[in-house]
Amino acid sequence: MKELDPTGSLVCVGLGMTLGSHLGPLARSYIEQADVVFAGLSDGVVELWLQRMHHDVRSLQPYYREGKSRMQTYRQMVEAILAEVRAGKKVCGVFYGHPGVFAWAPHKAIEVARGEGYAARMEPGISAEDCLYADLGIDPGRVGCQHYEASQLLFYRRRIDPTAYLVLWQVGLVGDQSLARFSTGPAYRQLLVEVLARDYPLDHPLTIYRTPTLPIHAARIEQCTLAGLPQAEIDMADTVVLPPARPLEVDAAMRARLAELDQAESVRA
């Protein structure tokens, strides 16, 4: 059995969403100082830009293939990354957005590396969620914000709070159980509408949002209704946001108890 080199290390960094705009100085230094850089990016132009920062950038995109399980793809990515770590290299995995958001391979690679005794960590990046708050003017602290991978609403019984924002990720893949497709069609989104209609009227407004990956592009911000979602043009990069359907409900009993506590505290003071 080949002896492992304990000097290997791994750091997974986030490149952010928009080319050149979101890369932090620490992430940049990890890229520049690495022996090998693996790139899991959303745009070929972004990958070319990364290649200007390092002489050995290895794309992870060739592991994807229509009809091939994405879980198999992710495992192959992890093995490619770990092979260089085990060889004693300083490895940097560069992923678009935040490397820990909707990204199985970075988490697994770090877990395996640490389990084998290698130094491994994650450096956060600006995610599509961060851009969404800025572009749509949403403060998640105002009434709350719940996030779900869209298929989870079909696969599991989830409890939705219609008094908060609802953010649905990967709606373009909703209902895919094979992990081998890059999109599902209107019939699948109709099932999603049926689930959402338990808490929202069919004429409830929603926003289809996509973060730009290039500075020359604008964010996609399109309005439609819940009923119109199945026929809308949705791809893997699009996120669907539903605003609250009704106001927050006051808990009068709990507020009364809080008032009693406040009064008792003021007496003690």
PyMOL commands that set and color helices and strands:
alter all, ss='L'
color gray80, all
select helices_A, chain A and resi 25-33+44-51+61-63+70-86+104-115+128-136+140-143+152-155+171-173+186-196+229-231+252-268
alter helices_A, ss='H'
color red, helices_A
select strands_A, chain A and resi 9-14+36-40+57-59+90-95+119-123+145-149+165-169+205-210+220-225+239-242
alter strands_A, ss='S'
color yellow, strands_A
deselect
rebuild
show_as cartoon
